[in-house]
Amino acid sequence: MTSGLTLQTRLVRGAFTLALDLTLPGRGLTALFGASGSGKTTCLRVLAGLEPAASGRLSVGGELWQDSARGLFVPPHQRALGYVFQEASLFDHLSVQDNIRFGYRRTPAAQRRYGWDHGLALLGIGHLLRRMPHELSGGERQRVAMARALATSPRVLLMDEPLAALDAPRKAEILPWLEQLHQALDIPVVYVTHSVDEVARLADHVVLLEQGRVLAQGPVLELMTRADLPLAHGDSAGALVEAVTCGLQSDSDLCELRFDGGTLLLPQTRATPLPDRTPVRVRIQARDVSLSLMKPEQTSVLNCLPATVSDVCDDGPGQVLVGLRLGHDTRLLSRISRLSCERLGITPGLPVYAQIKGVAMVR
């Protein structure tokens, strides 16, 4: 499926107005990100048809689900979508297999694109089929809920903060399955979150919402480093870099990653190293990037790359955020003190060396 999702909608609820104009890719994960009350969950409800008072137009995969100008409104039960909530909401009296089959049976036979077991391998739950919901961990319950949503052969998968109710170990358990899931699907996944970490790890596309409006939308690699947007500020601000693996350095057990701006080295944390030329995504936080006017010769920092200053802006009391360009397509952020910025004469166009103290492979 290549057609994407388009939504133009307006919904007034008391003092709050949701007014959106979205164009989302036909596959991959789009994160809806914003503060509480910005309209993220309301947007999902509009997509699902649960807000009939919303006016506008909605097209999913080339199929028109709503057009207020023509009086068209497809009710929720007739929309080919899967919906995963914060809580798994499984039927406690049904086994895992019967929970998933329930989702399968609610889809008319003519609209079924996959078998009921479509999500079992993708989510690693084949061994759980005979268990009852009370016998599952929180992460397992949520994976079963996802498999049930996939069993409906959806044209779009909606996920409303599916990790919010899980503790840190359960989140760590389910994140790799979410990565595998959205990479394997040929439908759009719309994912509500307030976590920058989840955006960095999972998202391909981001929609930033603020008070019911779209502040920005576009590829995650671009929006993460735009200084005029909230993703680029705060303690978790950082950049994403797409690279490929180049094996291990035999004398140091360091993993070598290459991208258009140079080479990165990071400790090998996987039991089995990734094959050469495997595409990966790494996250480099702004607080882990320091700047130098000359190439450091004696330093414990492994990654030191030439860069050019692209922009400078204030970032809280006594701090500035420096945008850096490496190669043709890669951008980094560096948070330094205002005093350091002044002493080094940091201005747009200045060549510098970026000392990268921390690199985390996130996909």
N, C-alpha and C positions, 0 to 999 in steps of 0.2 A: 504494500500500500504506500503510495507516494504522496497523495493529496494530504494537505495539512488540516489544521483546525483554524477557523476564523470566527471571531465573536465580536459583535458590536452590540452593547447592551447598556441599558439604563434602568436602575432600580432605586426608588426613593423609599426609605424606611425611617420615618421620623426626621431627625436632624442629619441622618447619614444618607449620602447619595453615592451609589456605585455607578460610575460611568466609564466603561472600558472599550477599547478598540484593540483587539489582539489578533495577531497572526502568528501561529505556532507551527513548527516543523511537523512533517508527517510521521516522523519517528524520533526516537530519543527521548530524554527526560527533560521536561521544562519545569523549573522550580518557580513557584510563586512565593516571593520573599517579601517580607515587610513586617512592621511592628504590629502588635495586637490591635485589632480594630481597623486595620488597613483594607480589609475586604477579601482576604485570601479564601477563607472557607465559604463566604458568600458567593464568590466567583465559581467555586466548585459546585455549589448548589444550583447556580444558574445553568452550568453545563449539564448537570444531571436532570434538569427540568423540575427541581424542587422549589423553585421560586417563580411560579406562574405569573406573578405581578410584574416581573422583569420584561421590559420591551426590548425589541431589537432583532438581530439576525444571528443565527448560529449554523455553521456548516462544519461537518466532521467527515473527513475522508471523501469529500465530494457529495455527501448526502445532507440535504437541508433538514434540520431538526426544528428550526424556528424562524419565522419571518413575520413579524408583527404587521408589516405593511400589507401582507396577503392573508392575514388571519390564520397563519399556519403555526401550530404548536403541537409537537409530538410529545405525548405524556411520558413521564419517567419510565414506566414499565415497558414502553415500546422503543426506548433508546438503547442501542447496542453499546452499553458501557459497563465497566466494572468499577466498583466503588469500595475502597478500603479505608476504614475509619481508624481513629486513634486506638480504640479498643477493638479486639478481633471480632467480637459479637458473634461467636459461633453458637450453633444450636447445641446446648449441653446434653440433650438426650440422644444426639446422633453421633455416630463414630466419625472419624476424620474422613473416611471414604464417603459416607453418606452426606456429610456437610458439603463436600465438593460436588457430589452428584446432584445435590439440590440446585446448585448454581447452573449445572449443565441442563437439568430438566426444565428450567424456567426459560430457556432459549428455544424458540421454534426450530424444528429439525432443519428447515430450509435455510436458516441463518447460521447454522453451526459450521464454523470454519475449522474447528479442532475437536478432538475427542475430549472426554471428561478429564482424562489424565494428562492433558497438555502441560500443566504446570508442575507435575511431580518431579521430573528430572531437573527442570530449571530452578526449582526451589529446594531440592534435596529432601523431600518428605515421603518418598515411596515406602520407607520402613515404618511410617507412622499410621498407615491406613486403618489398622484395627484398633487403634487407641481411641479413648474418649477424651473430650476437651480437657477435663480436669486432670488428666494424666500428662499434659503437655506443659512445657515451660512457656514463658511469655513470648519468647522469640519464635518457638515452634507454633504457637497459636496464631501469631501474626502471619507466618509463612503459609499456614493452612488457609487463612482468610484471603491471602493473595491468590492462592491456587483456586479457591472457589470463585473469585472474581474473574480469573482467566478462563475458567470453565464455561463462562457465558459467551465466549468468542467475541469479546468487546472490540469496538472500533477505536475506543479510547479508554485508558485506565486512569482513574482518578484516585489519588492517595492523599488523605488529609492527616498530615503529621503522624505517619504510621509508627514512628519510633518514640513519640512523646511519652507514652506510658511505660516504656521499658527502662530498666536500670542500665548502667554503663556496660556490664558484661553481656547483657542480652542485645544491646545495640551493636556491640562489636561482633556478636554472633550473626546478626541478620544483615549487616551492611554488605558483606561480600555477595550474599544472595541477591540483594537489590541491584548491585552492580551487574551481576551476570544476567539478571532478569531483563533490565531495560536495554542492555546491549543486544539481547537475543530477539526482542520483540520487534515487529514491523508496524507498530502502532504508536501514536503519541502517548506518553505518560505525563500527566499533569500532577505535580507533587508539591503540596503545601508544606512549608517548613519555616521555622524562625532560626534555624541553625546554619551559621556560615560554614561550619565544618561539613554538613551534609550537602550544601550547595557546591562546595569545592570538590567533594568526592564523587557526587552522583550526577550533577547537572550538566547538560550540554547547552541548554538555553535557559535564560533567566528573565522573569518578569518582576520588576520591582514595583510594589504597590505602596501608595501613600494616600491615606484618607480617601479611599475609593477610586483613585486615579492611577494611571500607569505613569510612573516616574521615568522608567526606561525599560526597554526590552531588547534582547540580543544575545549573541554567543557569550557563554560564561567567561571565556578567557579575556574578552574585551571589557565586560562590565566589572569584573573583579578589580581592575586597576584604574578605573576612571575616577579621578580625584573629586569630581563633582557629585559622586554617588556615595551612599552610606556604606556600601560593601568595602570601599577602599579606606575606611576609617575605623577607629576603635582598635582594641588590643588584638583582634583576630584578623586584621587587615593583612593582605598578602597577594601574591600573584600565582597564577598557574602556568606551568610550562609543559608543553607537549614534547616528549623526547622519545628516543628508542634506546633499548639496551644494547650494550656492546661487550657483555661478558664481565668476568671478574679479573681484577689485577692479581696475578698469581702470587705476588710478593706481599700483598696487603689485605687480600680478601675484601677489597672495596669494589662495589658495583659501579661500572662506568656507564654514564648516560650521555648521549649526544643530542644536541638540538641546534637550531640555526644560529644561536649565539655563542656556541662553544661546547665545552664538556663539563659535566658535573660528576663528582665522586660522592658516594654515600655508603654507609655501612650496609653490608648484606644482612638483611633481617629475615629472609625467606629460607625455609629448610631446603627447598630446591630452587636454585637460581633460575630466573626466567631465561628462555632461549634468546639468542642474539636476534636483534632487529624486532624485538617485541615492543609495540607502541605502549608507552606509559605516560601517566600524568603525574607531575610532581608539584608540590606546594611549597612556596618560599615566602615566609612571613616577613612583613616589613621590618619588624623589630630585630630580625636576624641578619639584616643587610647593613653593613657599615661601608663608608666611602673613604677612598684615599686618592690623592692627586697623583701619586707615584705608585708603581707596582711594588707591593711589599715583597721583600726578599727573605726575611726571616720572620715567619709567622706560623702559628699552629693551625690557622684557617686553611682548609684544603682547597676551597673553591674561591678563586679570585679571577674575575673576568672583566675585560674592558667593556665600558658602557658609555653612553652619552646621556647627559641630563636632558630630559624632555620638558619637565615642568616642576614647579615648586609651589607648595601651598601650606598654609598654617594647618596644624593638626593638634590643637589643644595647647594648654599653657606651656610655653617654653619649647615646643616641638614643631617640627615641620615634616611634611611628607614630600619626598623627592621621587618623581617618576623617572625611570631609566629605560633607555632603549638598548637592546642587545640584538645584533643581527638585523634581519629585515622585519621579523614578525613578533619578536619576543619583548615583553615589557615586564619590568620589575618595579617594586616599590621599596623605598628605604625610609625608615623613620629615624631621624637624628635630631639632636637638640638644635634650637635656633642659634645658639652660640657657635656650635660646630659649623653650621651652614654659613654663618658670617665669616668665621675664621678661614674657611676653605674657599670662600668666594663662589659658592654653589649658585649657578645661574643656568638657564636653559642654553643648551649647545656646548656646555663644558664637558670635555672628555674626562672620565674618572675611572677608577677601578672599584668594582663592587666586590666586597669581601662577604661571602655568604656563609654564615656560621651554622645554619641549619637547613637541611633539605629533607622533606618527607615525601615518599612515594605514596600517592593516594589512589592511583588506579593503574 
